[in-house]
Amino acid sequence: MMRSLFSGVSGMQNHQTRMDVIGNNIANVNTFGFKSQTYSFKDAMYQTSSTSSGGKQEATGNATIGGANPAQYGYGSLTGSIATDFTSSTPSYVGGFNANINGAGFFVTSASNKELTLDPANTKTTTAEMKKNNFAYTRVGQFSVDANGYIVDANHNFVYGFQPDSLTEPTKYGDGGKKLVPLRAPAADNAGTVALTGTPVFTGFAAQLKSVEIGEDGIIKGIIDNKTPGAGGAPAQVTSVSVVLGKVAVATFQNQEGLTKAGNNTFNAGVGDNTGYISATMPGEGSTPTLMAGYLEASNVDLAKEFSDMITAQRGFQANSKIITVSDEVLQELVNMKR
């Protein structure tokens, strides 16, 4: 009787937790890049009143004692798992400086400005380097340019990628994918002049970008008004020039279900977690998907499923509350026997 009371309490608690998961899913039905979660139960420990027995038989094979199955009663339910559904959702066109990954993968962002040296040929080394730096991975490519010329996302985190070997006609990015850095506008001198030839410079004061765009191949381009001094004291010449800022990086995981939700549409991967190997590559290279410029990924919450799950969770809660009510009535009857 008391066991039924405790089982009912555990059932109510776990159905309430399931309702919390469902409520969070429904609340984020219009959140870009949101990945819904599913809740499952598992039964709690059991007390055995009689064990399983195979009986006894003679050497001839004739049984003298029949076998018996175990007799057990449980103590309610527990949380089984709260799993994240990483199924890609419908891209929504919003225009502007936005991008959606057309497949599996995440944009790499961080609140810290740091540069990483990767080894594309050694997945283990790359994984260790990526995990110890605690990046924020996101499916929401909602980008903008800050006052210092850096590409940032909606959380004001730096967006990481690979810088070009030339501002106008690049042939290689990030030294072949070895240098992962925050992307930004090229440097300009005090007169606003950007050196368009030679090795690009991305340190110091950034040039002012008049416009910026991203392509399906992840290449970010910007328009700058480049100033060149006039000859013989003549006024400086201003020319609009298109420059390449770099390619955004796309991170993929051996087990993306092992990622930890960190809020603000971001996920974390750390040392010792269950994400497995990580790779940081460029869109469209190898198995890395391309981007959809101007799109953002919608939430993958299925309202029909959530409402049906909500009904079953509500009925489960009611059934367990009835167990508590009946157990309380039985206890009351025992108390009344004393009168």
C-alpha positions in Angstrom: 0.0 0.0 0.0 2.8 2.5 0.9 4.7 1.3 -2.1 1.7 2.2 -4.3 1.8 5.7 -2.8 5.5 6.2 -3.6 5.0 4.7 -7.1 2.2 7.3 -7.7 4.4 10.1 -6.5 7.3 9.1 -8.8 4.8 8.7 -11.7 3.5 12.3 -11.1 7.0 13.7 -10.8 8.2 12.1 -14.1 5.0 13.0 -16.0 5.5 16.6 -14.8 9.1 16.5 -16.1 7.7 15.2 -19.4 5.3 18.2 -19.5 8.3 20.5 -18.9 10.0 19.1 -22.0 6.8 19.4 -24.1 6.2 22.9 -22.8 9.7 24.0 -23.8 9.3 22.5 -27.3 6.0 24.3 -27.8 7.4 27.6 -26.5 10.2 27.4 -29.1 8.0 26.5 -32.1 9.1 29.7 -33.8 12.7 29.8 -32.6 15.2 29.7 -35.5 17.4 26.6 -35.3 15.6 25.1 -32.3 15.9 21.3 -32.0 13.0 19.6 -30.1 13.5 17.1 -27.4 11.7 13.8 -26.5 11.2 12.4 -23.1 11.1 8.7 -22.2 10.4 6.7 -19.0 12.1 3.7 -17.4 10.9 1.6 -14.6 12.4 1.9 -11.1 14.0 -0.7 -8.9 12.1 -3.9 -7.9 11.7 -5.8 -4.7 11.7 -9.6 -5.1 9.4 -11.6 -2.9 10.3 -14.9 -4.5 13.1 -15.7 -7.0 13.1 -17.6 -10.2 13.6 -21.3 -9.8 14.2 -24.0 -12.4 12.8 -26.7 -10.2 14.6 -30.0 -9.6 14.9 -33.1 -11.7 16.3 -36.6 -11.3 19.2 -38.0 -13.3 16.6 -39.7 -15.6 15.2 -36.2 -16.5 12.0 -36.6 -14.6 11.1 -33.5 -12.6 10.4 -33.8 -8.8 9.8 -30.1 -8.1 8.2 -27.8 -10.6 9.9 -24.5 -11.7 8.6 -21.1 -10.5 8.8 -17.6 -12.0 10.0 -14.7 -9.9 7.5 -12.5 -8.0 8.5 -8.8 -7.9 6.9 -5.5 -7.4 8.3 -2.1 -8.5 8.7 1.3 -7.1 7.4 3.5 -9.9 9.1 5.2 -12.8 12.2 7.2 -13.5 13.5 9.5 -16.2 14.8 7.3 -19.1 16.2 9.8 -21.4 15.7 13.4 -22.8 17.0 13.1 -26.3 17.4 16.0 -28.8 16.1 15.6 -32.3 18.7 17.0 -34.7 16.6 16.5 -37.8 17.0 19.4 -40.2 13.9 21.7 -40.5 12.5 23.8 -43.3 14.7 26.7 -44.4 13.0 30.1 -44.2 14.1 32.9 -46.5 14.8 36.2 -44.6 17.4 37.7 -47.0 20.3 39.8 -45.8 23.5 38.6 -44.3 22.2 35.2 -43.2 22.9 31.6 -44.1 21.5 28.1 -43.5 23.6 24.9 -43.5 22.0 22.6 -46.2 22.6 19.4 -44.2 24.4 18.3 -41.0 26.8 20.7 -39.3 27.2 23.8 -37.2 28.7 27.2 -37.5 31.6 27.8 -35.1 31.4 30.8 -32.8 33.0 32.0 -29.6 32.8 34.9 -27.1 36.6 34.9 -27.1 38.9 36.1 -29.9 41.4 33.3 -30.4 43.2 31.6 -33.2 43.6 27.9 -33.6 46.1 25.8 -35.5 44.4 22.6 -36.8 45.7 19.5 -38.5 43.1 18.6 -41.1 44.9 15.2 -41.7 44.7 14.3 -38.0 41.1 14.2 -36.7 42.2 13.3 -33.2 44.4 16.3 -32.9 41.7 18.6 -34.4 39.1 17.2 -32.0 41.3 17.8 -28.9 42.0 21.4 -30.0 38.4 22.2 -30.7 37.0 20.7 -27.5 39.5 22.4 -25.1 38.5 25.8 -26.5 34.8 25.4 -25.6 33.3 26.8 -28.8 29.6 27.7 -29.1 28.1 25.7 -32.1 25.0 27.0 -33.7 22.7 26.2 -36.6 21.5 29.8 -36.9 23.6 31.8 -39.4 22.3 35.2 -38.4 25.4 37.3 -39.1 26.4 41.0 -38.9 29.5 43.2 -38.8 30.4 44.9 -35.5 32.2 48.2 -35.0 35.6 46.6 -35.2 35.0 44.9 -38.5 34.4 41.4 -37.1 31.7 39.0 -38.3 29.5 38.2 -35.3 26.3 36.2 -34.8 23.1 37.2 -33.0 24.7 36.4 -29.7 27.6 38.8 -30.4 30.0 35.9 -30.6 32.8 35.9 -33.1 32.2 33.8 -36.2 35.1 31.5 -37.1 36.4 30.6 -40.5 39.4 30.5 -42.8 41.0 33.7 -44.1 42.1 34.0 -47.8 45.6 34.3 -49.2 44.4 37.1 -51.4 41.8 39.8 -51.0 40.7 39.8 -54.6 41.6 36.4 -56.2 42.2 33.9 -53.4 43.4 30.4 -54.2 43.7 29.0 -50.6 41.9 29.6 -47.3 43.3 29.3 -43.9 46.5 27.8 -45.2 44.6 24.8 -46.4 42.2 24.6 -43.5 45.0 24.8 -40.8 44.2 28.3 -39.4 40.8 28.7 -37.8 40.3 32.4 -36.8 37.5 34.9 -36.2 36.6 36.5 -39.6 36.9 40.2 -40.0 37.4 43.0 -42.5 40.9 43.6 -43.8 43.1 46.2 -42.1 43.3 49.8 -43.4 45.8 52.6 -42.7 44.9 56.0 -41.2 43.9 57.3 -44.7 41.5 54.3 -45.2 43.7 52.6 -47.7 43.7 48.8 -47.9 46.6 47.0 -49.5 45.0 44.9 -52.2 48.1 43.1 -53.3 50.4 40.8 -51.3 49.5 38.8 -48.2 46.3 40.2 -46.7 46.5 41.9 -43.3 43.7 41.4 -40.8 45.2 42.9 -37.7 44.9 46.5 -36.6 42.1 48.8 -37.5 39.6 47.4 -39.9 38.4 48.9 -43.1 34.8 50.1 -43.3 32.6 47.7 -45.1 29.9 49.3 -47.2 28.1 46.0 -47.7 28.7 42.4 -47.1 27.3 39.1 -48.4 27.8 35.3 -48.1 27.7 32.7 -50.9 26.6 29.1 -51.0 30.3 28.1 -50.8 30.7 30.0 -47.5 32.8 32.8 -49.0 32.1 36.2 -47.4 32.7 39.2 -49.6 32.5 42.9 -48.7 32.5 46.2 -50.6 35.0 48.9 -49.4 35.7 52.4 -50.5 39.4 52.2 -51.0 41.4 55.5 -51.0 44.6 56.0 -52.9 46.6 59.2 -52.6 46.4 61.6 -55.6 49.5 62.5 -57.5 51.1 66.0 -56.9 48.8 66.9 -54.1 45.6 66.1 -55.9 42.7 64.8 -53.9 42.6 61.1 -52.9 40.9 58.8 -55.3 38.1 56.7 -53.9 37.3 53.4 -55.6 34.7 50.8 -54.6 36.4 47.4 -54.4 35.1 43.9 -53.6 37.3 42.1 -51.2 37.1 38.5 -49.8 37.0 38.2 -46.0 37.2 34.4 -45.9 35.2 31.3 -45.7 33.0 30.3 -42.7 33.8 27.1 -41.0 31.3 24.2 -40.6 31.9 21.8 -37.7 30.5 18.3 -37.9 30.5 15.7 -35.1 30.8 11.9 -34.9 27.8 11.9 -32.5 25.9 15.3 -32.6 23.4 13.9 -30.1 26.2 14.1 -27.5 26.2 17.9 -27.7 25.0 19.9 -24.7 22.4 22.6 -25.1 23.7 26.0 -23.8 20.8 28.3 -24.6 20.7 31.1 -27.2 20.5 28.5 -30.0 24.0 27.2 -29.2 25.5 23.8 -28.2 28.7 23.0 -26.4 31.2 20.1 -26.8 33.8 19.6 -24.1 36.6 17.2 -23.2 35.3 13.8 -22.1 31.8 14.2 -23.6 30.0 11.8 -26.0 30.3 13.9 -29.2 33.3 11.9 -30.5 35.5 13.3 -33.2 35.0 16.8 -34.6 36.0 18.2 -37.9 36.1 21.9 -39.0 35.9 22.2 -42.7 34.7 24.5 -45.5 31.2 24.4 -47.0 31.0 22.3 -50.2 34.3 20.5 -49.6 34.1 16.7 -49.4 31.0 15.6 -47.5 30.6 19.1 -45.9 27.2 20.6 -47.1 26.9 23.9 -48.9 25.0 26.9 -47.5 21.7 28.5 -48.5 22.4 32.2 -48.6 19.7 34.4 -47.2 18.0 31.5 -45.3 17.6 30.6 -41.7 16.5 27.2 -40.4 13.1 27.1 -38.8 12.3 25.1 -35.6 11.8 21.4 -36.1 9.0 21.2 -33.4 6.0 19.2 -34.7 3.0 20.8 -33.0 0.7 17.9 -33.8 3.0 15.5 -32.0 3.6 17.8 -29.1 -0.2 18.3 -28.5 -0.8 14.5 -28.6 2.1 13.9 -26.2 0.7 16.6 -23.9 -2.6 14.8 -23.8 -1.0 11.4 -22.9 1.2 13.1 -20.3 -1.8 14.8 -18.7 -3.7 11.5 -18.5 -0.7 9.8 -17.1 -0.4 12.4 -14.4 -4.1 12.1 -13.6 -3.9 8.3 -13.3 -0.9 8.5 -10.9 -2.7 11.1 -8.8 -5.6 8.7 -8.5 -3.2 6.1 -7.2 -2.2 8.5 -4.5 -5.8 9.3 -3.7 -6.8 5.7 -3.3 -3.7 4.8 -1.3 -4.6 7.7 1.0 -8.1 6.4 1.4 -6.8 2.9 2.4 -4.5 4.5 5.0 -7.5 6.4 6.4 -9.4 3.2 6.7 -6.5 1.7 8.7 -6.4 4.7 11.0 -10.2 4.4 11.6 -9.8 0.8 12.7 -8.3 2.1 16.0 -11.5 4.0 16.8 
